[in-house]
């Protein structure tokens, strides 16, 4: 149950590893948090790229999937 609550906090942006480079909202990256890449939510999303964004950091869920 504790793992599930932590995941919900990550999704809601209450636990973050960085700010989204596009909108500055809190964003979470499992790899940046030192976890396996298989735990990153973004690997399961269709990615929309924006060449205007310098993406040293991951986009938040909203920015990555908007289109």
PyMOL Python script that loads the backbone (N, CA, C, O; Angstrom):
from pymol import cmd

cmd.read_pdbstr("""\
ATOM      1  N   UNK A   1       0.822  -1.194   0.000  1.00  0.00           N
ATOM      2  CA  UNK A   1       0.000   0.000   0.000  1.00  0.00           C
ATOM      3  C   UNK A   1       0.871   1.266   0.000  1.00  0.00           C
ATOM      4  O   UNK A   1       0.522   2.251  -0.650  1.00  0.00           O
ATOM      5  N   UNK A   2       1.984   1.247   0.713  1.00  0.00           N
ATOM      6  CA  UNK A   2       2.875   2.402   0.772  1.00  0.00           C
ATOM      7  C   UNK A   2       3.444   2.726  -0.606  1.00  0.00           C
ATOM      8  O   UNK A   2       3.549   3.899  -0.964  1.00  0.00           O
ATOM      9  N   UNK A   3       3.813   1.705  -1.388  1.00  0.00           N
ATOM     10  CA  UNK A   3       4.330   1.926  -2.746  1.00  0.00           C
ATOM     11  C   UNK A   3       3.280   2.592  -3.624  1.00  0.00           C
ATOM     12  O   UNK A   3       3.593   3.489  -4.407  1.00  0.00           O
ATOM     13  N   UNK A   4       2.043   2.152  -3.491  1.00  0.00           N
ATOM     14  CA  UNK A   4       0.959   2.721  -4.289  1.00  0.00           C
ATOM     15  C   UNK A   4       0.758   4.198  -3.952  1.00  0.00           C
ATOM     16  O   UNK A   4       0.552   5.016  -4.849  1.00  0.00           O
ATOM     17  N   UNK A   5       0.815   4.537  -2.685  1.00  0.00           N
ATOM     18  CA  UNK A   5       0.649   5.932  -2.261  1.00  0.00           C
ATOM     19  C   UNK A   5       1.785   6.795  -2.796  1.00  0.00           C
ATOM     20  O   UNK A   5       1.557   7.935  -3.201  1.00  0.00           O
ATOM     21  N   UNK A   6       3.011   6.263  -2.803  1.00  0.00           N
ATOM     22  CA  UNK A   6       4.156   7.015  -3.316  1.00  0.00           C
ATOM     23  C   UNK A   6       3.986   7.277  -4.816  1.00  0.00           C
ATOM     24  O   UNK A   6       4.272   8.376  -5.292  1.00  0.00           O
ATOM     25  N   UNK A   7       3.528   6.284  -5.545  1.00  0.00           N
ATOM     26  CA  UNK A   7       3.292   6.446  -6.989  1.00  0.00           C
ATOM     27  C   UNK A   7       2.228   7.514  -7.235  1.00  0.00           C
ATOM     28  O   UNK A   7       2.366   8.330  -8.146  1.00  0.00           O
ATOM     29  N   UNK A   8       1.174   7.510  -6.433  1.00  0.00           N
ATOM     30  CA  UNK A   8       0.130   8.527  -6.587  1.00  0.00           C
ATOM     31  C   UNK A   8       0.688   9.934  -6.306  1.00  0.00           C
ATOM     32  O   UNK A   8       0.314  10.890  -6.985  1.00  0.00           O
ATOM     33  N   UNK A   9       1.560  10.062  -5.334  1.00  0.00           N
ATOM     34  CA  UNK A   9       2.188  11.355  -5.039  1.00  0.00           C
ATOM     35  C   UNK A   9       3.067  11.804  -6.211  1.00  0.00           C
ATOM     36  O   UNK A   9       3.110  12.993  -6.527  1.00  0.00           O
ATOM     37  N   UNK A  10       3.762  10.869  -6.853  1.00  0.00           N
ATOM     38  CA  UNK A  10       4.592  11.194  -8.016  1.00  0.00           C
ATOM     39  C   UNK A  10       3.719  11.685  -9.166  1.00  0.00           C
ATOM     40  O   UNK A  10       4.037  12.687  -9.807  1.00  0.00           O
ATOM     41  N   UNK A  11       2.625  10.985  -9.424  1.00  0.00           N
ATOM     42  CA  UNK A  11       1.723  11.350 -10.521  1.00  0.00           C
ATOM     43  C   UNK A  11       1.121  12.734 -10.287  1.00  0.00           C
ATOM     44  O   UNK A  11       0.979  13.519 -11.225  1.00  0.00           O
ATOM     45  N   UNK A  12       0.774  13.026  -9.053  1.00  0.00           N
ATOM     46  CA  UNK A  12       0.162  14.319  -8.718  1.00  0.00           C
ATOM     47  C   UNK A  12       1.179  15.455  -8.660  1.00  0.00           C
ATOM     48  O   UNK A  12       0.798  16.616  -8.510  1.00  0.00           O
ATOM     49  N   UNK A  13       2.455  15.137  -8.776  1.00  0.00           N
ATOM     50  CA  UNK A  13       3.481  16.162  -8.754  1.00  0.00           C
ATOM     51  C   UNK A  13       3.886  16.594  -7.360  1.00  0.00           C
ATOM     52  O   UNK A  13       4.566  17.607  -7.194  1.00  0.00           O
ATOM     53  N   UNK A  14       3.475  15.838  -6.356  1.00  0.00           N
ATOM     54  CA  UNK A  14       3.840  16.177  -4.977  1.00  0.00           C
ATOM     55  C   UNK A  14       5.242  15.684  -4.635  1.00  0.00           C
ATOM     56  O   UNK A  14       5.884  16.202  -3.722  1.00  0.00           O
ATOM     57  N   UNK A  15       5.706  14.696  -5.364  1.00  0.00           N
ATOM     58  CA  UNK A  15       7.091  14.223  -5.264  1.00  0.00           C
ATOM     59  C   UNK A  15       7.680  14.443  -6.649  1.00  0.00           C
ATOM     60  O   UNK A  15       7.160  13.921  -7.636  1.00  0.00           O
ATOM     61  N   UNK A  16       8.758  15.210  -6.728  1.00  0.00           N
ATOM     62  CA  UNK A  16       9.321  15.482  -8.043  1.00  0.00           C
ATOM     63  C   UNK A  16      10.839  15.390  -8.001  1.00  0.00           C
ATOM     64  O   UNK A  16      11.459  15.522  -6.945  1.00  0.00           O
ATOM     65  N   UNK A  17      11.422  15.162  -9.168  1.00  0.00           N
ATOM     66  CA  UNK A  17      12.873  15.130  -9.287  1.00  0.00           C
ATOM     67  C   UNK A  17      13.391  16.392  -9.971  1.00  0.00           C
ATOM     68  O   UNK A  17      14.579  16.706  -9.889  1.00  0.00           O
ATOM     69  N   UNK A  18      12.489  17.120 -10.652  1.00  0.00           N
ATOM     70  CA  UNK A  18      12.879  18.321 -11.375  1.00  0.00           C
ATOM     71  C   UNK A  18      11.628  19.069 -11.820  1.00  0.00           C
ATOM     72  O   UNK A  18      10.511  18.581 -11.648  1.00  0.00           O
ATOM     73  N   UNK A  19      11.817  20.242 -12.385  1.00  0.00           N
ATOM     74  CA  UNK A  19      10.710  20.989 -12.978  1.00  0.00           C
ATOM     75  C   UNK A  19      10.698  20.733 -14.478  1.00  0.00           C
ATOM     76  O   UNK A  19      11.750  20.620 -15.106  1.00  0.00           O
ATOM     77  N   UNK A  20       9.513  20.643 -15.040  1.00  0.00           N
ATOM     78  CA  UNK A  20       9.350  20.440 -16.477  1.00  0.00           C
ATOM     79  C   UNK A  20       9.993  21.610 -17.223  1.00  0.00           C
ATOM     80  O   UNK A  20       9.726  22.766 -16.896  1.00  0.00           O
ATOM     81  N   UNK A  21      10.835  21.329 -18.219  1.00  0.00           N
ATOM     82  CA  UNK A  21      11.484  22.410 -18.967  1.00  0.00           C
ATOM     83  C   UNK A  21      10.524  23.224 -19.838  1.00  0.00           C
ATOM     84  O   UNK A  21      10.877  24.312 -20.293  1.00  0.00           O
ATOM     85  N   UNK A  22       9.329  22.714 -20.070  1.00  0.00           N
ATOM     86  CA  UNK A  22       8.385  23.456 -20.912  1.00  0.00           C
ATOM     87  C   UNK A  22       7.431  24.324 -20.090  1.00  0.00           C
ATOM     88  O   UNK A  22       7.196  25.480 -20.443  1.00  0.00           O
ATOM     89  N   UNK A  23       6.878  23.781 -18.994  1.00  0.00           N
ATOM     90  CA  UNK A  23       5.863  24.535 -18.242  1.00  0.00           C
ATOM     91  C   UNK A  23       6.266  24.840 -16.800  1.00  0.00           C
ATOM     92  O   UNK A  23       5.550  25.543 -16.087  1.00  0.00           O
ATOM     93  N   UNK A  24       7.406  24.314 -16.377  1.00  0.00           N
ATOM     94  CA  UNK A  24       7.946  24.521 -15.025  1.00  0.00           C
ATOM     95  C   UNK A  24       7.166  23.821 -13.920  1.00  0.00           C
ATOM     96  O   UNK A  24       7.391  24.098 -12.741  1.00  0.00           O
ATOM     97  N   UNK A  25       6.258  22.926 -14.274  1.00  0.00           N
ATOM     98  CA  UNK A  25       5.524  22.163 -13.271  1.00  0.00           C
ATOM     99  C   UNK A  25       6.437  21.081 -12.685  1.00  0.00           C
ATOM    100  O   UNK A  25       7.378  20.645 -13.349  1.00  0.00           O
ATOM    101  N   UNK A  26       6.171  20.646 -11.453  1.00  0.00           N
ATOM    102  CA  UNK A  26       6.955  19.554 -10.881  1.00  0.00           C
ATOM    103  C   UNK A  26       6.815  18.303 -11.749  1.00  0.00           C
ATOM    104  O   UNK A  26       5.714  17.968 -12.183  1.00  0.00           O
ATOM    105  N   UNK A  27       7.910  17.626 -11.996  1.00  0.00           N
ATOM    106  CA  UNK A  27       7.915  16.423 -12.823  1.00  0.00           C
ATOM    107  C   UNK A  27       8.740  15.352 -12.137  1.00  0.00           C
ATOM    108  O   UNK A  27       9.655  15.655 -11.371  1.00  0.00           O
ATOM    109  N   UNK A  28       8.413  14.098 -12.415  1.00  0.00           N
ATOM    110  CA  UNK A  28       9.104  12.983 -11.771  1.00  0.00           C
ATOM    111  C   UNK A  28       9.704  12.058 -12.824  1.00  0.00           C
ATOM    112  O   UNK A  28       9.032  11.667 -13.778  1.00  0.00           O
ATOM    113  N   UNK A  29      10.969  11.715 -12.640  1.00  0.00           N
ATOM    114  CA  UNK A  29      11.664  10.770 -13.519  1.00  0.00           C
ATOM    115  C   UNK A  29      12.261   9.670 -12.644  1.00  0.00           C
ATOM    116  O   UNK A  29      13.114   9.939 -11.799  1.00  0.00           O
ATOM    117  N   UNK A  30      11.815   8.441 -12.848  1.00  0.00           N
ATOM    118  CA  UNK A  30      12.321   7.322 -12.052  1.00  0.00           C
ATOM    119  C   UNK A  30      13.822   7.153 -12.245  1.00  0.00           C
ATOM    120  O   UNK A  30      14.545   6.878 -11.287  1.00  0.00           O
ATOM    121  N   UNK A  31      14.296   7.317 -13.481  1.00  0.00           N
ATOM    122  CA  UNK A  31      15.730   7.155 -13.736  1.00  0.00           C
ATOM    123  C   UNK A  31      16.536   8.238 -13.007  1.00  0.00           C
ATOM    124  O   UNK A  31      17.603   7.959 -12.460  1.00  0.00           O
ATOM    125  N   UNK A  32      16.028   9.457 -13.004  1.00  0.00           N
ATOM    126  CA  UNK A  32      16.715  10.537 -12.297  1.00  0.00           C
ATOM    127  C   UNK A  32      16.705  10.296 -10.783  1.00  0.00           C
ATOM    128  O   UNK A  32      17.586  10.764 -10.061  1.00  0.00           O
ATOM    129  N   UNK A  33      15.700   9.563 -10.321  1.00  0.00           N
ATOM    130  CA  UNK A  33      15.599   9.231  -8.897  1.00  0.00           C
ATOM    131  C   UNK A  33      16.440   8.004  -8.554  1.00  0.00           C
ATOM    132  O   UNK A  33      16.434   7.540  -7.414  1.00  0.00           O
ATOM    133  N   UNK A  34      17.172   7.475  -9.559  1.00  0.00           N
ATOM    134  CA  UNK A  34      18.053   6.340  -9.314  1.00  0.00           C
ATOM    135  C   UNK A  34      17.389   4.982  -9.443  1.00  0.00           C
ATOM    136  O   UNK A  34      17.952   3.967  -9.031  1.00  0.00           O
ATOM    137  N   UNK A  35      16.188   4.960 -10.016  1.00  0.00           N
ATOM    138  CA  UNK A  35      15.463   3.700 -10.191  1.00  0.00           C
ATOM    139  C   UNK A  35      15.656   3.166 -11.609  1.00  0.00           C
ATOM    140  O   UNK A  35      16.218   3.845 -12.468  1.00  0.00           O
ATOM    141  N   UNK A  36      15.194   1.968 -11.836  1.00  0.00           N
ATOM    142  CA  UNK A  36      15.298   1.325 -13.142  1.00  0.00           C
ATOM    143  C   UNK A  36      14.489   2.082 -14.193  1.00  0.00           C
ATOM    144  O   UNK A  36      13.421   2.619 -13.898  1.00  0.00           O
ATOM    145  N   UNK A  37      15.000   2.120 -15.409  1.00  0.00           N
ATOM    146  CA  UNK A  37      14.283   2.783 -16.499  1.00  0.00           C
ATOM    147  C   UNK A  37      12.941   2.108 -16.782  1.00  0.00           C
ATOM    148  O   UNK A  37      12.046   2.739 -17.343  1.00  0.00           O
ATOM    149  N   UNK A  38      12.788   0.860 -16.410  1.00  0.00           N
ATOM    150  CA  UNK A  38      11.519   0.161 -16.641  1.00  0.00           C
ATOM    151  C   UNK A  38      10.414   0.710 -15.747  1.00  0.00           C
ATOM    152  O   UNK A  38       9.241   0.402 -15.960  1.00  0.00           O
ATOM    153  N   UNK A  39      10.768   1.524 -14.744  1.00  0.00           N
ATOM    154  CA  UNK A  39       9.769   2.119 -13.863  1.00  0.00           C
ATOM    155  C   UNK A  39       9.336   3.508 -14.311  1.00  0.00           C
ATOM    156  O   UNK A  39       8.452   4.104 -13.696  1.00  0.00           O
ATOM    157  N   UNK A  40       9.942   4.032 -15.371  1.00  0.00           N
ATOM    158  CA  UNK A  40       9.577   5.366 -15.855  1.00  0.00           C
ATOM    159  C   UNK A  40       8.245   5.305 -16.603  1.00  0.00           C
ATOM    160  O   UNK A  40       8.079   4.516 -17.533  1.00  0.00           O
ATOM    161  N   UNK A  41       7.314   6.137 -16.191  1.00  0.00           N
ATOM    162  CA  UNK A  41       5.995   6.176 -16.821  1.00  0.00           C
ATOM    163  C   UNK A  41       6.086   6.593 -18.285  1.00  0.00           C
ATOM    164  O   UNK A  41       5.264   6.176 -19.101  1.00  0.00           O
ATOM    165  N   UNK A  42       7.083   7.415 -18.622  1.00  0.00           N
ATOM    166  CA  UNK A  42       7.154   7.971 -19.981  1.00  0.00           C
ATOM    167  C   UNK A  42       7.457   6.927 -21.050  1.00  0.00           C
ATOM    168  O   UNK A  42       7.168   7.142 -22.227  1.00  0.00           O
ATOM    169  N   UNK A  43       8.030   5.815 -20.651  1.00  0.00           N
ATOM    170  CA  UNK A  43       8.342   4.779 -21.640  1.00  0.00           C
ATOM    171  C   UNK A  43       7.083   4.146 -22.227  1.00  0.00           C
ATOM    172  O   UNK A  43       7.138   3.478 -23.260  1.00  0.00           O
ATOM    173  N   UNK A  44       5.948   4.362 -21.559  1.00  0.00           N
ATOM    174  CA  UNK A  44       4.696   3.758 -22.002  1.00  0.00           C
ATOM    175  C   UNK A  44       3.760   4.766 -22.658  1.00  0.00           C
ATOM    176  O   UNK A  44       2.604   4.454 -22.946  1.00  0.00           O
ATOM    177  N   UNK A  45       4.261   5.970 -22.891  1.00  0.00           N
ATOM    178  CA  UNK A  45       3.457   7.030 -23.502  1.00  0.00           C
ATOM    179  C   UNK A  45       3.933   7.309 -24.919  1.00  0.00           C
ATOM    180  O   UNK A  45       5.114   7.155 -25.230  1.00  0.00           O
ATOM    181  N   UNK A  46       3.007   7.719 -25.768  1.00  0.00           N
ATOM    182  CA  UNK A  46       3.387   8.212 -27.091  1.00  0.00           C
ATOM    183  C   UNK A  46       3.992   9.588 -26.877  1.00  0.00           C
ATOM    184  O   UNK A  46       3.372  10.462 -26.272  1.00  0.00           O
ATOM    185  N   UNK A  47       5.187   9.772 -27.368  1.00  0.00           N
ATOM    186  CA  UNK A  47       5.890  11.022 -27.112  1.00  0.00           C
ATOM    187  C   UNK A  47       5.658  12.023 -28.231  1.00  0.00           C
ATOM    188  O   UNK A  47       5.775  11.710 -29.415  1.00  0.00           O
ATOM    189  N   UNK A  48       5.328  13.226 -27.818  1.00  0.00           N
ATOM    190  CA  UNK A  48       5.178  14.342 -28.744  1.00  0.00           C
ATOM    191  C   UNK A  48       6.412  15.212 -28.542  1.00  0.00           C
ATOM    192  O   UNK A  48       6.673  15.657 -27.424  1.00  0.00           O
ATOM    193  N   UNK A  49       7.164  15.460 -29.584  1.00  0.00           N
ATOM    194  CA  UNK A  49       8.389  16.240 -29.410  1.00  0.00           C
ATOM    195  C   UNK A  49       8.164  17.693 -29.803  1.00  0.00           C
ATOM    196  O   UNK A  49       7.376  18.004 -30.697  1.00  0.00           O
ATOM    197  N   UNK A  50       8.865  18.555 -29.123  1.00  0.00           N
ATOM    198  CA  UNK A  50       8.814  19.980 -29.402  1.00  0.00           C
ATOM    199  C   UNK A  50      10.250  20.446 -29.592  1.00  0.00           C
ATOM    200  O   UNK A  50      10.998  20.524 -28.617  1.00  0.00           O
ATOM    201  N   UNK A  51      10.655  20.754 -30.812  1.00  0.00           N
ATOM    202  CA  UNK A  51      12.047  21.134 -31.060  1.00  0.00           C
ATOM    203  C   UNK A  51      12.450  22.438 -30.371  1.00  0.00           C
ATOM    204  O   UNK A  51      13.640  22.740 -30.280  1.00  0.00           O
ATOM    205  N   UNK A  52      11.481  23.214 -29.887  1.00  0.00           N
ATOM    206  CA  UNK A  52      11.769  24.483 -29.223  1.00  0.00           C
ATOM    207  C   UNK A  52      12.237  24.285 -27.786  1.00  0.00           C
ATOM    208  O   UNK A  52      12.777  25.208 -27.177  1.00  0.00           O
ATOM    209  N   UNK A  53      12.034  23.084 -27.240  1.00  0.00           N
ATOM    210  CA  UNK A  53      12.373  22.831 -25.844  1.00  0.00           C
ATOM    211  C   UNK A  53      13.727  22.141 -25.766  1.00  0.00           C
ATOM    212  O   UNK A  53      13.944  21.111 -26.405  1.00  0.00           O
ATOM    213  N   UNK A  54      14.628  22.706 -24.989  1.00  0.00           N
ATOM    214  CA  UNK A  54      15.923  22.080 -24.730  1.00  0.00           C
ATOM    215  C   UNK A  54      15.696  21.075 -23.605  1.00  0.00           C
ATOM    216  O   UNK A  54      15.607  21.457 -22.438  1.00  0.00           O
ATOM    217  N   UNK A  55      15.603  19.808 -23.946  1.00  0.00           N
ATOM    218  CA  UNK A  55      15.171  18.786 -22.994  1.00  0.00           C
ATOM    219  C   UNK A  55      16.333  18.043 -22.344  1.00  0.00           C
ATOM    220  O   UNK A  55      16.555  16.864 -22.618  1.00  0.00           O
ATOM    221  N   UNK A  56      17.075  18.742 -21.477  1.00  0.00           N
ATOM    222  CA  UNK A  56      18.044  18.046 -20.639  1.00  0.00           C
ATOM    223  C   UNK A  56      17.314  17.237 -19.586  1.00  0.00           C
ATOM    224  O   UNK A  56      17.840  16.250 -19.072  1.00  0.00           O
ATOM    225  N   UNK A  57      16.113  17.657 -19.270  1.00  0.00           N
ATOM    226  CA  UNK A  57      15.258  17.002 -18.280  1.00  0.00           C
ATOM    227  C   UNK A  57      13.996  16.532 -18.979  1.00  0.00           C
ATOM    228  O   UNK A  57      13.633  17.044 -20.038  1.00  0.00           O
ATOM    229  N   UNK A  58      13.338  15.567 -18.387  1.00  0.00           N
ATOM    230  CA  UNK A  58      12.078  15.043 -18.937  1.00  0.00           C
ATOM    231  C   UNK A  58      10.971  16.078 -18.826  1.00  0.00           C
ATOM    232  O   UNK A  58      10.944  16.883 -17.895  1.00  0.00           O
ATOM    233  N   UNK A  59      10.066  16.045 -19.783  1.00  0.00           N
ATOM    234  CA  UNK A  59       8.857  16.851 -19.703  1.00  0.00           C
ATOM    235  C   UNK A  59       7.901  16.211 -18.703  1.00  0.00           C
ATOM    236  O   UNK A  59       8.004  15.017 -18.421  1.00  0.00           O
ATOM    237  N   UNK A  60       6.974  16.997 -18.169  1.00  0.00           N
ATOM    238  CA  UNK A  60       5.952  16.436 -17.293  1.00  0.00           C
ATOM    239  C   UNK A  60       4.962  15.630 -18.153  1.00  0.00           C
ATOM    240  O   UNK A  60       4.973  15.712 -19.381  1.00  0.00           O
ATOM    241  N   UNK A  61       4.131  14.871 -17.489  1.00  0.00           N
ATOM    242  CA  UNK A  61       3.168  14.011 -18.192  1.00  0.00           C
ATOM    243  C   UNK A  61       2.273  14.840 -19.110  1.00  0.00           C
ATOM    244  O   UNK A  61       2.020  14.436 -20.245  1.00  0.00           O
ATOM    245  N   UNK A  62       1.795  15.979 -18.647  1.00  0.00           N
ATOM    246  CA  UNK A  62       0.890  16.813 -19.435  1.00  0.00           C
ATOM    247  C   UNK A  62       1.566  17.320 -20.709  1.00  0.00           C
ATOM    248  O   UNK A  62       0.991  17.240 -21.795  1.00  0.00           O
ATOM    249  N   UNK A  63       2.783  17.840 -20.574  1.00  0.00           N
ATOM    250  CA  UNK A  63       3.492  18.393 -21.742  1.00  0.00           C
ATOM    251  C   UNK A  63       3.940  17.293 -22.704  1.00  0.00           C
ATOM    252  O   UNK A  63       3.922  17.493 -23.919  1.00  0.00           O
ATOM    253  N   UNK A  64       4.332  16.158 -22.185  1.00  0.00           N
ATOM    254  CA  UNK A  64       4.821  15.082 -23.041  1.00  0.00           C
ATOM    255  C   UNK A  64       3.712  14.507 -23.914  1.00  0.00           C
ATOM    256  O   UNK A  64       3.964  14.077 -25.040  1.00  0.00           O
ATOM    257  N   UNK A  65       2.492  14.498 -23.399  1.00  0.00           N
ATOM    258  CA  UNK A  65       1.407  13.837 -24.122  1.00  0.00           C
ATOM    259  C   UNK A  65       0.445  14.797 -24.809  1.00  0.00           C
ATOM    260  O   UNK A  65      -0.487  14.354 -25.480  1.00  0.00           O
ATOM    261  N   UNK A  66       0.654  16.113 -24.654  1.00  0.00           N
ATOM    262  CA  UNK A  66      -0.264  17.038 -25.323  1.00  0.00           C
ATOM    263  C   UNK A  66      -0.007  17.035 -26.828  1.00  0.00           C
ATOM    264  O   UNK A  66       1.101  16.747 -27.282  1.00  0.00           O
ATOM    265  N   UNK A  67      -1.003  17.346 -27.560  1.00  0.00           N
ATOM    266  CA  UNK A  67      -0.798  17.368 -28.995  1.00  0.00           C
ATOM    267  C   UNK A  67      -2.027  17.562 -29.694  1.00  0.00           C
ATOM    268  O   UNK A  67      -2.037  17.607 -30.925  1.00  0.00           O
TER     269      UNK A  67
END
""", "prot")
cmd.dss("prot")
cmd.show_as("cartoon", "prot")
cmd.util.cbc("prot")
cmd.orient("prot")
